[in-house]
Amino acid sequence: MRIIFAGTPEFAAQSLKALLTTEYEVCAVYTQPDRPAGRGRKLTPSAVKQVALEHNIPVVQPTNFKEKKDRDTLAAYQADVMIVVAYGILLPQSVLDTPKMGCINIHASLLPRWRGAAPIQRAILAGDSETGICIMQMEAGLDTGPVLARATCPISEKDTSQSLHNTLAQLGAETLLSTLPELAELQTKAESQDNAMTCYADKIVKSEAIIDWQQSATAISQQIRAFNPWPIAQTLWQDKVLRIWFAEAIEQQIEATPGEIIATHSDQILVATGKGTIAITEIQTPGKKAMPVKDFLNANKLTVGNYLG
């Protein structure tokens, strides 16, 4: 089986690494153009490109597939299938039809739930108890294609987007390898998605990270976990932006105004919410790295009765 692999971030790189341990032939890797990164804004190759270069695989980086020459280059590889994982470039129908067996996608949700750009964050934010991986036959629509295989995993109360990302990246790679030997058969009995059950995982925007202390402790805890490691949930304290990396929801309701600091302990700060209490355990101040609350309290005076937000 001749395979073209298309992906960009670390999530996709995990599947490419797994693929390279097999006897399948990866004849080319497609990834987004190099982007500026770091303080020096130096052009940096994607995680997928780095893996491809380490294994001497041809790398192709079109900005899109509008040019005929880019579509002709793809066709020249005469691939049996194209595996797409978090590529980030829209594939027109002409591209989807180019490989003999079409294009398949590894998606980090249990479709049709959380179609779109940010399925991991949205699942945590919504309080879902489980998520998973779907291997999907790609269509022109946004994550609308029939499902060839799926694998589930629980979402724990301590999972952040980063920890869940790592779990799903590994699960995606494993599910891909178990799917490929049966691909032709699975394509004949693919499961159509129920569009009535669809919900969309819109792209995350920074403004969503601002904590509204009127919300419940559970909702705020989910927000903090969903936005770790980006964009990081935040609130104001004495006109400074505090970024909250970890916190725990406590059901106990204490009579206080939402956002009020109701107690400080050696390892946590207790803050009132619209329902329940939030216990902050890791925090970040402007210009500093994230730190345990103990270190923050050693360097800052936090008065009970003051407010966040």
N, C-alpha and C positions, 0 to 999 in steps of 0.2 A: 504494500500500500504506500503510494507516494502522498506525502502530507505537506500542505502549506500551513504554517502556524502564524496566526495574527493575534498580537496582544501587546500590551504596553507596560503595566505596573508589575510590582512584585507578586500580586495575586496571580497574574498570568504566568509569570516566570516559574512558579512552582509546577504548573502543568507542563510547561516546556521541558523542565528538568526531568520530570517523570517520563515524558515521552522519549527522551534521549537515552533512557535506560533499556528501551525495547529494541526490537529488530525493525521497527517501522522506519522508513526513510523520510526524514524531514528535509525536503528539497529546497525550502526557502522560508525565511521568517519575515513577516511584515510587522512593522511597528511605527509608532508616530515619530515625526522628526525630532531630533535632539532639541531639548529645551534649556533655557538658562536656569541655573539652580545655585543655591548657596549664596553667601554674602558677596562673592565675586561675580555672581551671575554668569558663571562659565557654562558654555554649552555642554550639556551632560546627556549621555545616551540613556535610554530607558533600561529598566531592569531586564526586560526581555532581550533587548539588543545586546546587552553585556553577556548574557548566557549564550546567545547565538555566536557572537564573536569568539568566545572561549572554545566553541566546538567547530569553528571554521564553517559555519553555515551562511550562505548568502543572505544579506539583509537588504530589504527594500523599504523605503520610507516615503511613499507618496503623501501629499497633503490631502488628497481625495482621489476619487477614481473618475473624475470628469473627463480627463484626457484619454484619448484612444490609445496612446502609447502605453499608458499605465495598465489599461485593461489587456492590451496585447502582451505585455510582459508577464502578467499573471497567467494568461492562457498558455504561454510558452512553456511553463513549468509542467504542464500536462498532469496536474495533481488529481488524485482520486478523490480527495476530500480536503476541505479547508477548515481547520479548527480555530475558532474565534473566542478569545477570552479577554474581556475588558480592553478591547482594541481602541475604542474611542473615536472611530471614524465610521460614518454611515456607509454601508455597502449597498450599492444599487442592485436591482434585480439582475442586471447583466453579469455582475460579479458573483452573485449567489448561484447563478446557473452555470458558471464556468467549470468548476470541478465536477468530475463524473458523478459523484455522490452528493454534490452540493456542499453547503457550509453548515457546520454544527457549532453550537455555542454552549459554553459552560456559564451558567447564570447562578448567582449566589442568593437564590430564594426558592421557595416552593411555589412555582408558577401555577396559576395566574396571579398569586399574591406577590406584590412588590415587583412589578415590571418597572424598568427604568434605571436611573443612574446610581441611586444610593440605597440598595436593598438592605444592606447590613445595618446601616444607621437607622433606617426607618423601622426595621423589625424591632430593634431595641427600644426606640422611642415610643413605639406603639404598645410596648409591654408584651409582645408575642412570647409564648413559652417555647416555641420551636421554630427552626428554619431549616435550610438545607441547600442542596445543589440540584439543579436540573440540567440535563443535557438535552438541548433543544435543536430541532431542525430549523434553520433560520428562514424567515420570510422577510418581505420588505417592511412589514409593520414592526413596531417597537416591542420586542420580546413576545410576539404573538404566535410563534411557530409551535407545531406539535412537539410534545415531550417524548423523548426516546428512553430516558432513564432518570430516576430521581433517588436521592439519598437524604435522610433527615438527620438533624442533630438538635439537642436541646439548647435553649438559651438560659444560662444560669443567672441568678441575681447578682453575680459579681462580674459577669461578662461585660467587657467594653467593646467598642467597635474594633479595636486592635486585636484583642484576644479572639473575638469571633471571626475576624478576617483570617487570622492564622489557622484556626480550626477549619474554616470553609475552604481555604486555599488547598490544604492537604486533602480534604474530602473531595474537592473538585478533581484533583489530580488522580486520586484513587478511582473515582467513578468513571473518569475518562478512560483509564486503562482497562477497566472491566467492560466498558461499552464497545470499544473499537473492534474486538474480535467478532462481535455479534451485530455490527452496525447495519449490514444489509438486511438482516432479518428484522431488527428493531425498526428500521424505516418503514417496513411493510405494515407494522402494527402500532405506529406512533399514536400517542394519546392526544387528541385535540384539547385545547384549553377551553374552559368554560368562561366565556367573556363576561358573564353575569357576576362572576366572582372576582373580577379584576380590581386591583388597587395599584396605585402608581407611587413609586419611590422617587419623588422629585429630587433634583440636585440640592445639596445642602448649601445654604447661604449663611454668612457669618452672623447676621442679625438674629437667627434662630437660637444662637448660643446665649443670649441674654436671659438670665433667670428671672422669672416672675414668681416672687415668693407667695403670691396669692394661690398658686397652684398647690396640689397636694404634694406631700413628701415623696410619695411613690412616683409621681410624674416628674418631679425635679431630679430624683435619683436616676430615672431612665434617661433624662436629658443629659445629665452629667456623664453617664456611661456611653450614651450614643455619640457624644461629641468628643470623646477621648480616643484618638490623639488629635483630632482636628474638628472644629475650630476651637475647642475647649470652652466649656460652659463658664460664664463670667457674671460678675456682679460688681457693684460699686461699694467702696468703703473709704470714707473720708476723701472723696473725689478721686480715689485711685481705683484702677481696674484690678480686681482680684479674679484670677482664673482658678476654678475648682476642678481638680483632676480626679479626686475620689471622694465619695460620700456615701452614707448609708441612710436609708429611710427607716425611721422609728415610728411605729404606729401610735405611741403614747402622745396624747394631745395635751399640751400645756397652755394654760391661758396666757396668751401673748399675741401681739400684733404680728402678722406675717412679715418676715424679714428681721425680726427682733432677735438679737443675740441673747439667749436665755441662760447659757452656762458655758464655761470653758473648763476643760479638763486637760490633763497632761498630753493626751493624744487626740483630742477632738474638740471641735467647736459646735455647740448645739444651737440651731437656728429654727425659729418657729416658721411654719408654713400655713397655708390655708387649711390643711388637714394633716396632722401629724408633725413630726420633727425631723429635721435633717442633721445628721452628725457628720461634719466635714472632717476628713482625715488627711488630705493632701491638698496643698494650695500653692499658688504662685503669685508673687508680687511683680510689678513692672521692673524689667531689667534683671530679674533673678530667675534661677531655675526652679522647677517645681520642688517643693520640700514637704516633709512631714509637718503636721500641725505643731508638733512639739518644738521644732526649730523656728517656725513662724512666731509662736508665742514668746519664745526666748528673745526675739529681736523686735517684737512689736507689742504695744500695749493695747489690748482689746477689752473694752469695757462692757460688762453685762448691762443690757438695757439700750445699748446703741443699736443702730440698724444697718443692715446690708441692703443694697439696691437703691 
